């Protein structure tokens, strides 16, 4: 079941990318604003499933960049806020990067504390 949903999201993303590229070839508006090497995600006011799936993917990539297993690159969403009207949203701004770093640091600190408690319990036994 998850595979069909993922295929649907992938198909929607490919369709959106094709539409975006065709539109940009005919009448460039946003392409010049997309940084080189950026990960591009699509979102739409009329497709919450696609938007949420892509936000989840962008969050995972941002976390991967924070942990160092994904190469640093800009993350942008081409968001259709009205029929035929799109805008770019920076998903890798410093605010989001700091939040991801705080999350990782909090996880690390909590894990270390929990491990120390377990070790101390073993030593006390």
N, C-alpha and C positions, 0 to 999 in steps of 0.2 A: 504494500500500500504506500509506503514512504517513497519507493522508487517512482511510482506513477506521479506522485505529487512533485517530486524533484524534477522529473522529466517535464512536467507542465511548467514549472518555474523556469527551467532552462529554455524551453521553447518560447515562453513569454519574453525572457531576456533577449534571446536572439532576434525575435520579432521587433522588440523595442529598439535594439541596436541598429537593425537594418533600417527602420523608419528614421531614426536619428541621423544616421549617416546619409541617407538619401536626402533628407531635409537640409542637412548642412552642406551637401554638394550643390543643391539648388539655390539655397539662400543661407549663407553662413551667418550664424548668430552667436552660438555658444562655443564652438570648437576652439576658437582662439583663446578662450578663457580656461580651458582644461590644461592643467600642467602636463608636461611631457612625462611619460611613464606612469601616469595615474591609473589607479583601478577605478573603473567607471561602473556605477550601479544605477539602476533605473527605478523610479518610483512614480506613482500616479495617484491622484485624488480618487480615481475611479477603480483602483485595483489595490485594495488594502493588503491582500495576500502577497502579491508581488512585492509591494513596498516593505512589508514586515520581513519577508524572507531575505530581501537584499540588505535590510538594516542588520539583521542577524548575521549575515555573511560578512558585512563590513565590520561589525563589532568583533567577530572572530579574527579577521585579518588584522585589525588594530591591536588586539591582544597579542597575536603572533608577532607583530612588529615590536611590541613592548617587551616580549619575552626573548626576542632576538632570533626566532626561527623563520620569520618572514622578513624579506628585505624591505627597508623603509621606502615608501612611495606615497604620494598623495592619494587620498580617497575622496571621490566626488560622486554625488548623486545628481543625475539629470532627472529633475522632478517636474512632472506635468501637473501644474497647479490649476489649470483650466484646460478645456479642450483645445489642443493645438498650441498651448502656451507653456513653455518650459523655462526652468531656472536651474542654476547650479547651486548645490549645497555642499559646503566643505565638511566632510565627515572626519577629517583628520586634523582638525584645528588643535591648537595647543591645549585648549580646555579639555577636549576628549582624550588627548594623549596623557595629560596629568591625571585624569580620572582613572585611566587604565593603569598607570603607574601606581597610583594609590591603592587600587584594588590588588595588584600583585604584591605590593609591600605589606598590606594588611593580611593577605593570605599567608605570606611567608612568616610574618610575626606570629600569627595564630597557630600555624603549624608547628613552629619551633616551640611555642609554649606548651602545646598539647604533647609533643614528643618528650619534652623535658619532664612533664608530669608522669607520663608512662614510664620513663627511665627511672625516675625517683621512686615510683611505686614498686618497680621490680627490685630496686636496690633495698627498699625497706622490707621486702618480703623475706 
